[in-house]
Amino acid sequence: MYSNSSSNSISKSEFKRLVLIGIQIRNIFDELTDEPESVKNKYQQAVEEKYIKSFTFYAMKSGKSYAELEVAIDWNEHQNQINRGNLIIKTKSKDGILSPTKNVATRYKRYAETNGFTIVWHFSYADHVNVEKARKRFNTSPANTIERADPSCDYESRPFQAGDLTELTYIMRI
């Protein structure tokens, strides 16, 4: 906990960048899925070990996708921030969940529920990862192809930055 000595002190929590990324991913999973704790722990660990490049959450009905929420991690940007000495991020959130994360998860969940969609998800391993070894380590298999409801229609895409976590971007495609 960090406290400012002025009369209008603001309490802040400090988190390492990598841990804070994992917390955001965990929150997205908590909001959008019913995955058991063991699954959430596995993927939070995979993120914190830099194995994951992105997660995509699909709003599905009748086996087809009507919208996507991509949670993309730019590991090059992460390394750039570390090289600049930006190892720690201070946030007003005691639990580490950033406002952009809460907002995007809430909006996407509301959209899915309002339209009667179920949410399924896939992930992509980071470019530097040996996928075969990673699949064995994390006991994963290749993702099934997701078909868009209207393949000829381009989704409207809206990116959202995760605050001071410049390496983390939420991209809603509806």
C-alpha positions as CSV (number, residue, x, y, z in Angstrom):
1,M,0.0,0.0,0.0
2,Y,1.3,3.4,-0.9
3,S,0.2,6.5,0.9
4,N,0.6,10.1,-0.1
5,S,1.5,12.4,2.7
6,S,-0.7,15.3,1.6
7,S,-4.0,16.0,3.3
8,N,-5.9,14.5,0.3
9,S,-4.0,11.3,0.3
10,I,-4.9,8.6,-2.2
11,S,-4.4,4.9,-1.4
12,K,-2.9,3.0,-4.2
13,S,-1.8,-0.6,-4.7
14,E,1.3,-1.6,-6.5
15,F,1.5,-4.5,-8.9
16,K,4.3,-5.8,-11.1
17,R,3.2,-5.5,-14.8
18,L,3.2,-9.2,-15.5
19,V,1.1,-10.0,-12.4
20,L,-1.3,-7.2,-13.3
21,I,-1.8,-8.6,-16.8
22,G,-2.6,-12.0,-15.2
23,I,-5.1,-10.4,-12.9
24,Q,-6.9,-8.8,-15.9
25,I,-7.1,-12.1,-17.7
26,R,-8.4,-13.8,-14.6
27,N,-11.1,-11.1,-14.3
28,I,-12.2,-11.5,-17.9
29,F,-12.5,-15.3,-17.3
30,D,-14.4,-14.7,-14.1
31,E,-16.9,-12.4,-15.8
32,L,-17.4,-14.3,-19.1
33,T,-17.0,-18.0,-18.3
34,D,-18.0,-20.6,-15.8
35,E,-14.6,-22.3,-16.0
36,P,-13.4,-24.0,-12.9
37,E,-10.7,-22.5,-10.8
38,S,-8.1,-25.0,-12.0
39,V,-8.6,-23.9,-15.6
40,K,-8.5,-20.2,-14.7
41,N,-5.3,-20.8,-12.7
42,K,-3.7,-22.7,-15.6
43,Y,-4.3,-19.9,-18.0
44,Q,-3.4,-17.1,-15.6
45,Q,-0.1,-19.0,-15.1
46,A,0.4,-19.4,-18.8
47,V,0.0,-15.6,-19.3
48,E,2.4,-14.8,-16.4
49,E,4.9,-17.1,-18.0
50,K,4.4,-15.3,-21.4
51,Y,3.0,-18.3,-23.2
52,I,-0.2,-16.7,-24.4
53,K,-0.5,-14.0,-27.2
54,S,-4.3,-13.6,-27.1
55,F,-7.6,-14.9,-25.9
56,T,-10.7,-14.6,-28.0
57,F,-14.2,-14.9,-26.5
58,Y,-16.9,-15.6,-29.1
59,A,-20.6,-14.7,-28.7
60,M,-22.2,-17.9,-30.2
61,K,-25.7,-19.0,-31.2
62,S,-26.4,-22.2,-33.2
63,G,-22.7,-22.9,-33.6
64,K,-21.9,-19.6,-35.2
65,S,-20.1,-16.5,-34.0
66,Y,-21.9,-13.1,-33.9
67,A,-19.3,-11.1,-32.0
68,E,-15.8,-11.4,-30.6
69,L,-13.8,-10.0,-27.7
70,E,-10.1,-10.4,-28.3
71,V,-7.7,-9.9,-25.3
72,A,-4.4,-9.3,-27.0
73,I,-1.0,-9.1,-25.2
74,D,1.9,-7.4,-27.0
75,W,5.0,-9.0,-25.4
76,N,7.3,-6.7,-27.4
77,E,5.5,-3.7,-25.8
78,H,5.7,-5.4,-22.4
79,Q,9.5,-5.8,-22.8
80,N,9.8,-2.1,-24.0
81,Q,8.1,-1.0,-20.8
82,I,10.3,-3.2,-18.6
83,N,13.4,-1.8,-20.4
84,R,12.2,1.7,-19.6
85,G,12.0,0.7,-15.9
86,N,8.2,0.6,-15.8
87,L,8.1,-2.6,-13.8
88,I,5.5,-1.5,-11.3
89,I,2.0,0.0,-11.9
90,K,0.2,1.9,-9.2
91,T,-3.6,1.6,-9.3
92,K,-6.4,2.8,-7.1
93,S,-7.8,-0.7,-7.3
94,K,-6.9,-2.8,-4.3
95,D,-7.6,-6.1,-6.2
96,G,-5.7,-5.0,-9.3
97,I,-8.6,-5.1,-11.7
98,L,-8.4,-2.0,-13.9
99,S,-11.5,0.0,-14.9
100,P,-11.1,-0.7,-18.6
101,T,-11.1,-4.5,-17.8
102,K,-14.2,-4.2,-15.7
103,N,-15.9,-2.1,-18.4
104,V,-15.2,-4.2,-21.4
105,A,-16.1,-7.5,-19.6
106,T,-19.3,-6.1,-18.3
107,R,-20.3,-4.6,-21.7
108,Y,-19.5,-7.8,-23.6
109,K,-21.3,-10.1,-21.1
110,R,-24.4,-7.8,-21.2
111,Y,-24.3,-7.9,-25.0
112,A,-24.1,-11.7,-25.0
113,E,-26.9,-12.1,-22.4
114,T,-29.2,-9.6,-24.0
115,N,-28.9,-11.4,-27.4
116,G,-29.1,-14.9,-26.0
117,F,-25.5,-15.8,-26.9
118,T,-23.3,-18.3,-25.2
119,I,-19.7,-17.4,-24.8
120,V,-16.9,-19.8,-25.9
121,W,-13.3,-19.0,-26.0
122,H,-10.0,-19.9,-27.7
123,F,-6.4,-18.7,-27.2
124,S,-3.3,-18.3,-29.2
125,Y,0.2,-19.1,-28.0
126,A,2.8,-16.4,-28.2
127,D,5.0,-16.3,-31.3
128,H,8.2,-17.4,-29.4
129,V,6.5,-20.5,-27.9
130,N,7.1,-24.0,-29.2
131,V,3.5,-24.9,-29.6
132,E,3.9,-28.7,-29.4
133,K,5.8,-28.5,-26.1
134,A,3.4,-25.9,-24.7
135,R,0.4,-28.1,-25.6
136,K,2.0,-31.0,-23.7
137,R,2.9,-28.8,-20.7
138,F,-0.5,-27.1,-20.4
139,N,-2.5,-30.1,-21.7
140,T,-4.2,-28.3,-24.5
141,S,-5.3,-29.2,-28.0
142,P,-5.8,-27.2,-31.2
143,A,-8.9,-25.0,-31.2
144,N,-11.8,-25.8,-33.4
145,T,-12.5,-23.3,-36.2
146,I,-15.2,-20.8,-35.3
147,E,-17.6,-19.9,-38.2
148,R,-19.0,-16.4,-38.4
149,A,-22.8,-16.1,-38.7
150,D,-22.3,-13.9,-41.7
151,P,-18.9,-14.6,-43.3
152,S,-19.3,-11.7,-45.8
153,C,-19.9,-9.1,-43.1
154,D,-17.0,-7.3,-41.5
155,Y,-17.4,-6.7,-37.8
156,E,-17.1,-3.2,-36.5
157,S,-13.9,-3.3,-34.4
158,R,-13.3,-1.2,-31.3
159,P,-10.0,-1.4,-29.5
160,F,-9.7,-0.5,-25.8
161,Q,-6.4,-0.1,-24.0
162,A,-6.1,-1.5,-20.5
163,G,-5.0,1.8,-18.9
164,D,-1.4,1.9,-18.0
165,L,-0.9,-1.7,-19.2
166,T,-0.1,-0.5,-22.7
167,E,0.8,-4.1,-23.8
168,L,-2.8,-5.2,-23.1
169,T,-5.6,-4.4,-25.6
170,Y,-9.2,-5.4,-25.7
171,I,-10.7,-5.5,-29.2
172,M,-14.5,-5.9,-29.5
173,R,-15.8,-7.0,-32.9
174,I,-19.5,-6.7,-33.3
